[in-house]
């Protein structure tokens, strides 16, 4: 009804009131105690409001109550034990609040109860062993998404009338009780995402009315009991990500009503039974990542309702049927990659007109790439890599590319590692404007790269490594403004490196190795500040390395080896503080190695061999604490090998052979594992015999004078050490008083956090911040995945130490994240900070971010998942704006900053430009700008920041989530924006035209219409958040309440 304010206490005067229903409003505050006077009440529903505070004890005085629902509010605290006095209660629902503590055991003594729903809270503890002994009438128990633990009580079988059990997403352990098999009326059994072990009890096969069985994401082992396949009523069977073994029996064909079957990521073996083909209603079959062998039964290709067939990562063999299209008219996603399939890809596959994803990579397919792939008009993802496919064309062109121009939704094209042996046609420029990735390395492709490639303006990754191309990089490549990776290594290309590459400001990786490029390295490469990997090795580049190269301070890998570069290595090499690998070997570089290399504390591999370098090895190299490999061989270096190198504890390879070095070879630290090969060709070196060099002349002098000298040196060293320690303590004391607590020491950020993680532990856990562990990059730094010694996963956010803005961002995140606590905010585990290094250690989010789930081909979110994620984000913002002592404005809300944990719960992250509002402050000014497209008008134009700016960004993100269109999409320009596009569709009652088709694809018209109505309601809410004037926008409390109402309205099934 839209009523707001608080619940009037005067209602307590209506002493004859029997029913009180105030659900689906905007009431806030606490429940007035005067309601305790309504002793005749039988029905109370306050669900879907914004009520808060604790659930009052006085509810236990309303002894005639039969129905009590407070779901979808913001109640906190524990469940009052006084509710056990409600001896007439039939329905009790406190779902989706913020309740904590244990469930009072007395609740389970209310023998009249028919439904209990506490799901979506933070309840803990275990269930009493006899919790069903006094619940003879209960039909539904919903306790999912809490923190409950312990074993599932076997007394569950005493709830003899049970229809629905949902205990998923908790921490229950132990085995599934066999007694569950006695619940003959049971229809839904959800036990997923717990810590259950043991086997699936065969007694579950006695549940002949069961519709849904979900035990996924546990540690269940053994075989799937045959009795399961006698439950002919089953519509959903979800057992994925367990440790199940054995065969899939032919009795699976008995499940004729089954619609969804998920057995992925188990240890199942044997052949696939042909009886699966009898399950005519099956629309989703997921068997990937097992060890199935043998042929794919032909019957699987004759299932007219099948939409998703996923057999990826097994050991299946044989060929595909020639009439693939006849039996799969509904097929949308086909995953057959990583098997041993052979034969040709049948042309008939191009008649599966609804196909969006076709994954055939990493098999043994032969023959030709199908001619008419363009018939698959809805195709988004095409992968045929790692096969033995060829192209058939009279003109030697890759003709299938011309056909693919009809696939206007194509995003990914992977055809690498096939002997295609053809020329790229000019028609490549006609491919879908949505195309983001072309992987065609090692394909024996000949000819030039057509200039039409510049038409693919959304291309993100372009790989043609290992082909037989000729000619230059086309100048039109500068049109690919979104390109992040350009891979043209070992492709016989020539000419100069075009300066047009410098216009690619999003370029992360540039691989031009092993070609015939000549001339000078472009000076303008410094414009590509996003560059992390630059490989120009094994070409014919000459002249000196441009000075601008050393201004790429975020560069991780630099390889200029095997060229004809001359000149010196300048002092500015010390600016590359992020670099982990530098290779300048096999050139004509001269003069000395600058001492500034000591600044490169992240560097693991340094190659300077086969140049004309002179002078001594810098003592400062002892500061390069991450070094693992150093090759300085075949130069003209002189002097001694610095003893400081003994401190490099990760050093495993060191080569200074064929130089002019002299003096003693160090024998401590990593030098204890080196051999003579590291030092040969230096005639004046001396040391221990194993290096095959002469003994040093003072090595055997043990006379009395030497002993006296040693003693004197010992005394002097002690005095110096004492003075140094005192001085160091004084300096540390001064700096400690000056520094903010957030940056004091290596890991002292969070006083409330018990874990302390040092810089060296972070190095080890991330494999020296290896690119393979890189999760993402932002404006202020990079995030890496790490694994501690105890196996715990974490995310390490490393801030750019050279950027003052990044340092401020680190301070802001420290200030905010050390104080706030909410289940939908990213959790800080620890921190690591000193003068040269700032990092936050965060909880690892295994499911990536919302942006990935919206736009990557192998991710898909249904409408309920999207709604749940938006509710999660709204909960986080509502807490930041209204639930914390100091109001916090995030300022940069967007899908990439919404991280998803293993349970697909959203966590808001990246508080680098967030603002803390002072007491009484409603707005403040800033010069820091967030991401274009998500910024509120007053923020972008005037720099005015308030909580309403977050509301605006949230509204944009909601629209993006349900339309799958970025605000920066190329379709928007001029007066047309994402907001105006959505507004127009809502006004014209044509929302289905803008809603993402992925969430409208349903099996029947009724479901389609329901999803349209639901998504339309959500888009209307988003528009309220995006009102032009900040004063006209709703706040996050209101937005959260309305979303929860929408969820209850459209997704009531199976809940109370």
Residue pairs with C-beta under 8 A, 6 or more apart in sequence:
1 24
1 25
2 25
2 26
3 22
3 25
3 26
3 27
4 25
4 26
4 27
4 28
5 26
5 27
5 28
6 27
6 28
6 29
6 30
6 32
7 22
7 27
7 29
7 31
7 32
7 35
7 46
7 51
8 32
9 32
9 33
9 34
9 35
10 34
11 17
11 20
11 32
11 34
11 35
11 38
12 32
12 33
12 34
12 35
12 36
12 37
12 38
13 34
13 37
14 38
15 37
15 38
15 39
15 40
16 40
17 38
17 40
17 41
18 40
18 41
18 42
18 43
19 41
19 42
19 43
20 35
20 38
20 41
20 43
20 44
20 45
21 43
21 44
21 45
22 45
22 46
22 49
23 45
23 46
23 47
23 48
23 49
23 69
24 47
24 48
24 49
24 1045
24 1048
24 1049
25 48
25 49
26 49
26 50
26 1038
26 1041
27 46
27 49
27 50
27 51
28 49
28 50
28 51
28 52
28 1037
29 51
29 52
29 53
30 51
30 52
30 53
30 54
30 56
31 46
31 51
31 53
31 55
31 56
33 56
33 58
35 58
36 56
36 58
36 59
36 61
36 62
38 62
39 61
39 62
39 63
39 64
40 64
41 62
41 64
41 65
42 64
42 65
42 66
42 67
42 88
43 65
43 66
43 67
44 62
44 65
44 67
44 68
44 69
45 67
45 69
46 69
46 70
46 73
47 69
47 70
47 71
47 72
47 73
47 93
47 1048
48 71
48 72
48 73
48 1041
48 1044
48 1045
48 1048
49 72
49 73
49 1041
50 73
50 74
50 1037
50 1038
50 1040
50 1041
51 70
51 73
51 74
51 75
52 73
52 74
52 75
52 76
53 75
53 76
53 77
54 75
54 76
54 77
54 78
54 80
55 70
55 75
55 77
55 79
55 80
55 94
55 99
56 80
57 80
57 82
58 82
59 65
59 68
59 80
59 82
59 83
59 86
60 80
60 82
60 83
60 84
60 85
60 86
61 82
61 85
62 86
63 85
63 86
63 87
63 88
64 88
65 86
65 88
65 89
66 88
66 89
66 90
66 91
66 112
67 89
67 90
67 91
68 83
68 86
68 89
68 91
68 92
68 93
69 91
69 92
69 93
69 1056
70 93
70 94
70 97
71 93
71 94
71 95
71 96
71 97
71 117
71 1048
72 95
72 96
72 97
72 1041
72 1044
72 1045
72 1047
72 1048
73 96
73 97
74 97
74 98
75 94
75 97
75 98
75 99
76 97
76 98
76 99
76 100
77 99
77 100
77 101
78 99
78 100
78 101
78 102
78 104
79 94
79 99
79 101
79 103
79 104
79 107
79 118
79 123
80 104
81 104
81 106
81 107
83 89
83 92
83 104
83 106
83 107
83 110
84 104
84 106
84 107
84 109
84 110
86 92
86 110
87 110
87 111
87 112
88 112
89 110
89 112
89 113
90 112
90 113
90 114
90 115
90 137
91 113
91 114
91 115
91 1056
92 107
92 110
92 113
92 115
92 116
92 117
93 115
93 116
93 117
93 1056
94 117
94 118
94 121
95 117
95 118
95 119
95 120
95 121
95 142
95 1055
95 1056
96 119
96 120
96 121
96 1044
97 120
97 121
98 121
98 122
99 118
99 121
99 122
99 123
100 121
100 122
100 123
100 124
101 123
101 124
101 125
102 123
102 124
102 125
103 118
103 123
103 125
103 127
105 128
105 131
107 116
108 128
108 130
108 131
108 132
108 134
108 135
109 134
110 134
110 135
111 134
111 135
111 136
111 137
112 137
113 135
113 137
113 138
114 137
114 138
114 139
114 140
114 161
115 138
115 139
115 140
115 141
115 142
115 1056
116 138
116 140
116 141
116 142
116 143
117 140
117 142
117 1055
117 1056
118 142
118 143
118 146
119 142
119 143
119 144
119 145
119 146
119 166
119 1055
120 144
120 145
120 146
121 145
121 146
122 146
122 147
122 823
123 143
123 146
123 147
123 148
124 146
124 147
124 148
124 149
125 148
125 149
125 150
126 148
126 149
126 150
126 151
127 143
127 148
127 150
127 152
127 153
128 153
129 153
129 154
129 155
130 153
130 155
131 153
131 155
131 156
132 138
132 153
132 155
132 156
132 157
132 158
132 159
133 155
133 158
135 158
135 159
136 158
136 159
136 160
136 161
137 161
138 159
138 161
138 162
139 161
139 162
139 163
139 164
139 185
140 162
140 163
140 164
140 1056
141 159
141 162
141 164
141 165
141 166
141 167
142 164
142 166
142 1055
142 1056
143 166
143 167
143 170
144 166
144 167
144 168
144 169
144 170
144 190
145 168
145 169
145 170
145 903
146 169
146 170
147 170
147 171
148 167
148 170
148 171
148 172
149 170
149 171
149 172
149 173
150 172
150 173
150 174
151 172
151 173
151 174
151 175
151 177
152 167
152 172
152 174
152 176
152 177
152 191
152 196
153 177
154 177
154 178
154 179
155 179
156 162
156 165
156 177
156 179
156 180
156 183
157 177
157 179
157 180
157 181
157 182
157 183
159 183
160 182
160 183
160 184
160 185
161 185
162 183
162 185
162 186
163 185
163 186
163 187
163 188
164 186
164 187
164 188
164 1054
165 180
165 183
165 186
165 188
165 189
165 190
165 191
166 188
166 190
166 1054
167 190
167 191
167 194
168 190
168 191
168 192
168 193
168 194
168 214
169 192
169 193
169 194
169 903
170 193
170 194
171 194
171 195
172 191
172 194
172 195
172 196
173 194
173 195
173 196
173 197
174 196
174 197
174 198
175 196
175 197
175 198
175 199
175 201
176 191
176 196
176 198
176 200
176 201
176 204
176 215
176 220
177 201
178 201
178 203
179 203
180 186
180 189
180 201
180 203
180 204
180 207
181 201
181 202
181 203
181 204
181 205
181 206
181 207
182 203
182 206
183 207
184 206
184 207
184 208
184 209
185 209
186 207
186 209
186 210
187 209
187 210
187 211
187 212
188 210
188 211
188 212
188 1054
189 204
189 207
189 210
189 212
189 213
189 214
190 212
190 214
191 214
191 215
191 218
192 214
192 215
192 216
192 217
192 218
192 238
193 216
193 217
193 218
193 902
193 903
194 217
194 218
195 218
195 219
196 215
196 218
196 219
196 220
197 218
197 219
197 220
197 221
198 220
198 221
198 222
199 220
199 221
199 222
199 223
199 225
200 215
200 220
200 222
200 224
200 225
200 228
200 239
201 225
202 225
202 226
202 227
203 227
204 210
204 213
204 225
204 227
204 228
204 231
205 225
205 226
205 227
205 228
205 229
205 230
205 231
206 227
207 231
208 230
208 231
208 232
208 233
209 233
210 231
210 233
210 234
211 233
211 234
211 235
211 236
212 234
212 235
212 236
212 238
213 228
213 231
213 234
213 236
213 237
213 238
213 239
214 236
214 238
215 238
215 239
215 242
216 238
216 239
216 240
216 241
216 242
216 262
217 240
217 241
217 242
217 902
218 241
218 242
219 242
219 243
220 239
220 242
220 243
220 244
221 242
221 243
221 244
221 245
222 244
222 245
222 246
223 244
223 245
223 246
223 247
224 239
224 244
224 246
224 248
224 249
226 249
226 251
228 234
228 237
229 249
229 251
229 252
229 254
229 255
230 251
230 254
231 255
232 254
232 255
232 256
232 257
233 257
234 255
234 257
234 258
235 257
235 258
235 259
235 260
236 258
236 259
236 260
237 255
237 258
237 260
237 261
237 262
237 263
238 260
238 262
239 262
239 263
239 266
240 262
240 263
240 264
240 265
240 266
240 286
241 264
241 265
241 266
242 265
242 266
243 266
243 267
244 263
244 266
244 267
244 268
245 266
245 267
245 268
245 269
246 268
246 269
246 270
247 268
247 269
247 270
247 271
248 263
248 268
248 270
248 272
248 273
248 287
248 292
249 273
250 273
250 274
250 275
251 275
252 273
252 275
252 276
252 279
253 273
253 275
253 276
253 277
253 278
253 279
255 261
255 279
256 278
256 279
256 280
256 281
257 281
258 279
258 281
258 282
259 281
259 282
259 283
259 284
260 282
260 283
260 284
261 279
261 282
261 284
261 285
261 286
261 287
262 284
262 286
263 286
263 287
263 290
264 286
264 287
264 288
264 289
264 290
264 310
265 288
265 289
265 290
266 289
266 290
267 290
267 291
268 287
268 290
268 291
268 292
269 290
269 291
269 292
269 293
270 292
270 293
270 294
271 292
271 293
271 294
271 295
272 287
272 292
272 294
272 296
272 297
272 300
272 311
272 316
273 297
274 297
274 298
274 299
275 299
276 282
276 285
276 297
276 299
276 300
277 297
277 298
277 299
277 300
277 302
277 303
278 299
279 303
280 303
280 304
280 305
281 305
282 303
282 305
282 306
283 305
283 306
283 307
283 308
283 330
283 1003
284 306
284 307
284 308
285 300
285 306
285 308
285 309
285 310
286 308
286 310
287 310
287 311
287 314
288 310
288 311
288 312
288 313
288 314
288 335
289 312
289 313
289 314
290 313
290 314
291 314
291 315
292 311
292 314
292 315
292 316
293 314
293 315
293 316
293 317
294 316
294 317
294 318
295 316
295 317
295 318
296 311
296 316
296 318
296 320
296 336
296 341
298 321
300 306
300 309
301 320
301 321
301 323
301 324
301 327
301 328
302 326
302 327
302 328
303 327
303 328
304 327
304 328
304 329
304 330
305 330
305 1003
306 328
306 330
306 331
307 330
307 331
307 332
307 333
307 1001
308 332
308 333
309 328
309 331
309 333
309 334
309 335
310 333
310 335
311 335
311 336
311 339
312 335
312 336
312 337
312 338
312 339
312 359
313 337
313 338
313 339
314 338
314 339
315 339
315 340
316 336
316 339
316 340
316 341
317 339
317 340
317 341
317 342
318 341
318 342
318 343
319 341
319 342
319 343
319 344
320 336
320 341
320 343
320 345
320 346
320 349
321 346
322 346
322 348
323 346
323 348
324 346
324 348
324 349
324 351
324 352
325 348
325 349
325 350
325 351
325 352
326 348
328 352
329 352
329 354
330 354
331 352
331 354
331 355
332 354
332 355
332 356
332 357
332 378
332 1001
333 355
333 356
333 357
334 352
334 355
334 357
334 358
334 359
334 360
335 357
335 359
336 359
336 360
336 363
337 359
337 360
337 361
337 362
337 363
337 383
338 361
338 362
338 363
339 362
339 363
340 363
340 364
341 360
341 363
341 364
341 365
342 363
342 364
342 365
342 366
343 365
343 366
343 367
344 365
344 366
344 367
344 368
345 360
345 365
345 367
345 369
345 370
345 384
345 389
346 370
347 370
347 371
347 372
349 355
349 358
349 370
350 370
350 371
350 372
350 373
350 374
350 375
350 376
351 375
352 376
353 375
353 376
353 377
353 378
354 378
355 376
355 378
355 379
356 378
356 379
356 380
356 381
356 409
357 379
357 380
357 381
357 857
357 858
358 376
358 379
358 381
358 382
358 383
359 381
359 383
360 383
360 384
360 387
361 383
361 384
361 385
361 386
361 387
361 414
362 385
362 386
362 387
363 386
363 387
364 387
364 388
365 384
365 387
365 388
365 389
366 387
366 388
366 389
367 389
367 390
368 389
368 390
368 391
368 392
369 384
369 389
369 390
369 391
369 392
369 398
369 400
369 415
369 418
369 420
370 400
371 392
371 399
371 400
371 403
372 403
373 379
373 382
373 400
373 403
373 404
373 407
374 402
374 403
374 404
374 405
374 406
374 407
375 406
376 407
377 406
377 407
377 408
377 409
378 407
378 409
379 404
379 407
379 409
379 410
380 409
380 410
380 411
380 412
380 434
380 857
381 410
381 411
381 412
381 857
381 858
382 404
382 407
382 410
382 412
382 413
382 414
382 415
383 412
383 414
384 414
384 415
384 418
385 414
385 415
385 416
385 417
385 418
385 439
386 416
386 417
386 418
387 417
387 418
388 418
388 419
389 415
389 418
389 419
389 420
390 418
390 419
390 420
390 421
391 397
391 398
391 399
391 400
391 420
391 421
391 422
392 399
393 399
393 422
395 423
396 422
396 423
396 446
397 422
397 423
397 424
397 425
398 420
398 422
398 423
398 424
398 425
398 445
399 422
399 425
401 424
401 425
401 427
401 428
401 431
402 425
402 427
402 430
404 410
404 413
404 431
405 427
405 430
405 431
405 432
407 431
407 432
408 432
408 433
408 434
409 432
409 434
410 431
410 432
410 434
410 435
411 432
411 434
411 435
411 436
411 437
411 857
412 435
412 436
412 437
412 857
413 431
413 435
413 437
413 438
413 439
413 440
414 437
414 439
415 439
415 440
415 443
416 439
416 440
416 441
416 442
416 443
416 463
417 441
417 442
417 443
418 443
419 443
419 444
420 440
420 443
420 444
420 445
421 443
421 444
421 445
421 446
422 444
422 445
422 446
423 445
423 446
423 447
424 445
424 447
424 448
424 449
424 450
425 450
426 450
426 452
427 452
428 450
428 452
428 453
428 456
429 450
429 451
429 452
429 453
429 454
429 455
429 456
430 452
430 455
431 456
433 456
433 457
433 458
433 970
434 458
435 456
435 458
435 459
436 458
436 459
436 460
436 461
436 482
437 459
437 460
437 461
437 462
438 456
438 459
438 461
438 462
438 463
439 461
439 463
440 463
440 464
440 467
441 463
441 464
441 465
441 466
441 467
441 487
442 465
442 466
442 467
443 466
443 467
444 467
444 468
445 464
445 467
445 468
445 469
446 467
446 468
446 469
446 470
447 469
447 470
447 471
448 469
448 470
448 471
448 474
449 464
449 469
449 471
449 473
449 474
450 474
451 474
451 475
451 476
452 476
453 459
453 462
453 474
453 476
453 477
453 480
454 474
454 476
454 477
454 478
454 479
454 480
455 476
455 479
456 480
457 479
457 480
457 481
457 482
457 970
458 482
458 970
459 480
459 482
459 483
460 482
460 483
460 484
460 485
461 483
461 484
461 485
461 487
462 480
462 483
462 485
462 486
462 487
463 485
463 487
464 487
464 488
464 491
465 487
465 488
465 489
465 490
465 491
465 511
466 489
466 490
466 491
467 491
467 492
468 491
468 492
469 488
469 491
469 492
469 493
470 492
470 493
470 494
471 493
471 494
471 495
472 493
472 494
472 495
472 496
472 498
473 488
473 493
473 495
473 497
473 498
473 501
475 498
475 500
476 500
477 483
477 486
477 498
477 500
477 501
477 504
478 498
478 500
478 501
478 503
478 504
480 504
481 503
481 504
481 505
481 506
482 506
483 504
483 506
483 507
484 506
484 507
484 508
484 509
484 530
485 507
485 508
485 509
485 511
486 501
486 504
486 507
486 509
486 510
486 511
486 512
487 509
487 511
488 511
488 512
488 515
489 511
489 512
489 513
489 514
489 515
489 535
490 513
490 514
490 515
491 515
492 515
492 516
493 512
493 515
493 516
493 517
494 515
494 516
494 517
494 518
495 517
495 518
496 517
496 518
496 519
496 520
497 512
497 517
497 519
497 521
497 522
497 536
497 541
498 522
499 522
499 524
501 507
501 510
501 522
501 525
501 528
502 522
502 524
502 525
502 527
502 528
503 527
504 528
505 527
505 528
505 529
505 530
506 530
507 528
507 530
507 531
508 530
508 531
508 532
508 533
508 777
509 531
509 532
509 533
510 528
510 531
510 533
510 534
510 535
510 536
511 533
511 535
512 535
512 536
512 539
513 535
513 536
513 537
513 538
513 539
513 559
514 537
514 538
514 539
515 538
515 539
516 539
516 540
517 536
517 539
517 540
517 541
518 539
518 540
518 541
518 542
519 541
519 542
520 541
520 542
520 543
520 546
521 536
521 541
521 543
521 545
521 546
521 549
521 560
521 565
522 546
523 546
523 547
523 548
524 548
525 531
525 534
525 546
525 548
525 549
525 552
526 546
526 548
526 549
526 551
526 552
528 552
529 552
529 554
530 554
530 777
531 552
531 554
531 555
532 554
532 555
532 556
532 557
532 771
532 777
533 555
533 556
533 557
533 771
534 552
534 555
534 557
534 558
534 559
535 557
535 559
536 559
536 560
536 563
537 559
537 560
537 561
537 562
537 563
537 583
538 561
538 562
538 563
539 562
539 563
540 563
540 564
541 560
541 563
541 564
541 565
542 563
542 564
542 565
542 566
543 565
543 566
543 567
544 565
544 566
544 567
544 568
545 560
545 565
545 567
545 569
545 584
547 570
547 572
549 558
550 570
550 572
550 573
550 575
550 576
551 572
551 575
552 558
552 576
553 575
553 576
553 577
553 578
553 800
553 802
554 578
554 800
555 576
555 578
555 579
556 578
556 579
556 580
556 581
556 771
557 579
557 580
557 581
557 582
557 771
558 576
558 579
558 581
558 582
558 583
558 584
559 581
559 582
559 583
560 583
560 584
560 587
561 583
561 584
561 585
561 586
561 587
561 607
562 585
562 586
562 587
563 586
563 587
564 587
564 588
565 584
565 587
565 588
565 589
566 587
566 588
566 589
566 590
567 589
567 590
568 589
568 590
568 591
569 584
569 589
569 591
569 593
569 594
569 608
569 613
570 594
571 594
571 595
571 596
572 596
573 582
573 594
573 596
573 597
573 600
574 594
574 596
574 597
574 598
574 599
574 600
575 599
575 802
576 582
576 600
577 599
577 600
577 601
577 602
577 801
577 802
577 836
578 602
578 800
579 600
579 602
579 603
580 602
580 603
580 604
580 605
580 626
580 768
580 769
580 770
580 771
581 603
581 604
581 605
582 600
582 603
582 605
582 606
582 607
583 605
583 607
584 607
584 608
584 611
585 607
585 608
585 609
585 610
585 611
585 631
586 609
586 610
586 611
587 610
587 611
588 611
588 612
589 608
589 611
589 612
589 613
590 611
590 612
590 613
590 614
591 613
591 614
591 615
592 613
592 614
592 615
592 616
593 608
593 613
593 615
593 617
593 618
593 632
593 637
594 618
595 618
595 619
595 620
596 620
597 603
597 606
597 618
597 620
597 621
597 624
598 618
598 620
598 621
598 622
598 623
598 624
599 623
600 606
600 624
601 623
601 624
601 625
601 626
601 836
602 626
602 768
602 769
603 624
603 626
603 627
604 626
604 627
604 628
604 629
604 650
604 768
605 627
605 628
605 629
606 624
606 627
606 629
606 630
606 631
607 629
607 631
608 631
608 632
608 635
609 631
609 632
609 633
609 634
609 635
609 655
610 633
610 634
610 635
611 634
611 635
612 635
612 636
613 632
613 635
613 636
613 637
614 635
614 636
614 637
614 638
615 637
615 638
615 639
616 637
616 638
616 639
616 640
617 632
617 637
617 639
617 641
617 642
617 645
617 656
617 661
618 642
619 642
619 644
620 644
621 627
621 630
621 642
621 644
621 645
621 648
622 642
622 643
622 644
622 645
622 646
622 647
622 648
623 644
624 648
625 647
625 648
625 650
626 650
626 763
626 768
627 648
627 650
627 651
628 650
628 651
628 652
628 653
628 768
629 651
629 652
629 653
630 651
630 653
630 654
630 655
631 653
631 655
632 655
632 656
632 659
633 655
633 656
633 657
633 658
633 659
633 681
634 657
634 658
634 659
635 658
635 659
636 659
636 660
637 656
637 659
637 660
637 661
638 659
638 660
638 661
638 662
639 661
639 662
639 663
640 661
640 662
640 663
640 664
641 656
641 661
641 663
641 664
641 665
641 666
641 685
642 666
643 666
643 668
645 651
645 654
645 666
645 669
645 670
645 671
646 666
646 668
646 669
646 670
646 671
647 669
648 669
648 670
649 669
649 670
650 670
650 768
651 669
651 670
652 670
652 673
654 670
654 671
654 674
654 678
655 677
655 678
656 678
656 679
656 682
657 677
657 678
657 679
657 680
657 681
657 682
658 680
658 681
658 682
659 681
659 682
660 682
660 683
660 684
661 679
661 682
661 684
661 685
662 682
662 684
662 685
663 684
663 685
663 686
663 696
664 685
664 686
664 687
664 696
665 671
665 679
665 685
665 686
665 687
665 688
665 691
665 693
667 687
667 688
674 691
675 690
675 691
676 690
676 691
676 692
676 693
678 691
679 685
679 691
679 693
680 692
685 691
685 693
686 693
686 694
686 695
686 696
686 697
686 699
687 693
687 695
687 696
688 695
689 695
736 744
740 811
740 814
741 748
741 749
741 751
742 749
742 810
742 811
742 814
742 815
742 818
742 831
742 833
743 749
743 810
743 811
743 814
743 833
743 834
743 838
744 833
745 833
745 834
746 758
746 759
746 832
746 833
746 834
747 756
747 757
747 758
747 830
747 831
747 832
747 833
748 831
748 833
749 814
749 818
749 828
749 830
749 831
749 833
749 840
750 818
750 828
750 830
750 831
751 818
752 818
753 828
753 829
753 830
755 829
755 830
755 841
756 830
757 765
757 788
757 794
757 829
757 830
757 832
757 841
758 832
759 832
759 834
759 837
761 788
762 786
762 796
762 832
762 839
762 841
763 769
764 789
765 786
765 787
765 788
765 794
765 796
766 773
766 784
766 785
766 786
766 796
767 773
769 782
769 784
769 796
769 798
770 784
773 784
773 785
773 786
774 782
774 783
774 784
774 785
775 783
775 784
775 785
775 795
775 848
776 782
776 783
776 849
776 896
777 783
778 910
778 912
779 805
779 806
779 912
780 799
780 800
780 803
780 805
780 806
780 809
780 810
780 912
781 797
781 798
781 799
781 800
781 806
781 838
782 797
782 798
783 795
783 796
783 797
783 798
783 842
784 795
784 796
784 798
785 793
785 794
785 795
785 796
785 844
786 793
786 794
786 795
786 796
786 841
786 844
787 793
787 794
788 794
793 844
793 846
794 829
794 841
794 842
794 843
794 844
795 841
795 842
795 843
795 844
795 845
796 839
796 840
796 841
796 842
797 813
797 839
797 840
797 841
797 842
798 837
798 838
798 839
799 806
799 807
799 809
799 810
799 838
799 839
799 840
800 806
801 807
801 836
801 837
801 838
806 838
806 912
807 838
809 912
809 913
810 833
810 838
810 840
810 912
812 911
812 912
812 913
812 914
813 840
813 910
813 911
813 912
813 914
814 831
814 840
815 916
816 888
816 911
816 914
816 916
817 825
817 826
817 828
817 840
817 911
818 828
819 884
820 879
820 880
820 884
820 888
822 875
822 876
822 879
822 883
823 875
823 905
824 872
824 873
824 875
824 876
824 879
824 905
824 906
824 907
824 908
825 876
825 879
825 880
825 907
825 908
825 909
826 842
826 843
826 845
826 899
826 907
826 908
826 909
827 842
827 843
827 907
828 840
828 841
828 842
828 843
829 841
829 842
829 843
830 841
831 839
831 840
831 841
832 838
832 839
832 841
833 839
842 909
843 901
843 907
845 899
845 900
845 901
845 907
846 901
846 902
847 853
847 899
847 900
847 901
847 902
847 904
848 899
848 900
849 895
849 896
849 897
849 898
849 899
849 900
850 869
850 895
850 896
850 898
850 899
850 900
850 906
850 961
851 894
851 895
851 896
851 898
852 859
853 859
853 860
853 861
853 900
854 861
854 895
854 960
854 961
854 964
855 964
855 966
860 998
861 869
861 998
861 999
862 998
862 999
863 962
863 999
863 1011
863 1014
863 1015
864 1047
864 1051
865 904
866 961
866 962
866 999
867 1014
867 1018
867 1043
867 1046
867 1047
867 1051
868 904
868 906
868 1047
869 898
869 900
869 904
869 906
869 961
870 957
870 958
870 961
870 1018
870 1043
871 1040
871 1043
871 1044
871 1047
872 905
872 906
872 907
873 893
873 898
873 906
873 908
873 954
873 957
874 954
874 1036
874 1039
874 1040
874 1043
875 1040
876 906
876 907
876 908
877 890
877 893
877 908
877 950
877 951
877 954
877 1036
878 1036
878 1037
878 1039
878 1040
880 887
880 888
880 889
880 890
880 947
880 950
881 887
881 888
881 889
881 947
881 950
881 1035
881 1036
881 1037
882 1035
882 1036
882 1037
886 916
886 917
886 918
886 919
887 916
887 917
887 921
887 947
888 911
888 914
888 915
888 916
888 917
889 914
889 915
889 916
889 917
889 945
889 946
889 947
889 949
889 950
890 908
890 911
890 914
890 950
890 953
891 913
891 914
891 915
891 926
891 928
891 930
891 939
891 945
891 949
891 950
892 910
892 912
892 913
892 914
892 930
892 931
892 934
892 953
893 908
893 934
893 950
893 953
893 954
893 957
894 931
894 934
894 953
894 957
895 957
895 960
895 961
897 908
897 909
897 910
898 906
898 907
898 908
898 909
898 957
899 906
899 907
899 908
899 909
900 906
900 907
901 907
913 926
913 928
913 930
915 924
915 926
915 945
917 924
917 946
917 947
918 924
922 946
923 944
923 945
923 946
924 944
924 945
924 946
925 942
925 943
925 944
925 945
926 939
926 943
926 945
927 943
929 935
929 939
929 940
930 939
930 953
932 940
932 967
932 968
933 956
933 966
933 967
933 968
933 978
934 952
934 953
934 956
934 957
934 967
935 949
935 952
935 953
936 948
936 949
936 951
936 952
936 953
936 1030
937 952
937 1028
938 944
938 946
938 949
938 1030
939 945
939 949
939 952
946 1030
947 1035
947 1036
948 1030
948 1031
948 1033
948 1035
949 1030
950 1036
951 1025
951 1033
951 1034
951 1035
951 1036
951 1039
952 1025
952 1026
952 1030
952 1033
954 1025
954 1036
954 1039
955 979
955 1021
955 1022
955 1023
955 1024
955 1025
955 1026
955 1033
956 967
956 978
956 979
956 1022
956 1026
958 1018
958 1019
958 1021
958 1022
958 1025
959 965
959 978
959 979
959 982
959 1019
959 1022
959 1023
959 1026
960 966
960 967
960 978
962 995
962 996
962 999
962 1015
962 1018
962 1019
962 1022
963 978
963 981
963 982
963 994
963 995
963 996
963 1019
964 996
964 998
965 971
965 972
965 978
965 981
965 994
966 978
967 977
967 978
967 979
969 978
971 981
972 978
972 981
979 1023
979 1026
981 994
982 994
982 1019
982 1022
982 1023
983 1023
985 991
985 993
985 994
985 1019
986 1016
986 1019
986 1020
986 1023
991 1012
991 1015
991 1016
991 1019
992 1000
992 1012
994 1019
995 1011
995 1012
995 1015
995 1016
995 1019
999 1011
999 1015
1000 1008
1000 1011
1000 1012
1000 1015
1002 1008
1002 1011
1010 1050
1013 1050
1014 1046
1014 1049
1014 1050
1017 1046
1017 1049
1017 1050
1018 1043
1018 1046
1021 1039
1021 1042
1021 1043
1021 1046
1024 1033
1024 1034
1024 1039
1025 1033
1025 1034
1025 1039
1026 1033
1027 1033
1034 1042
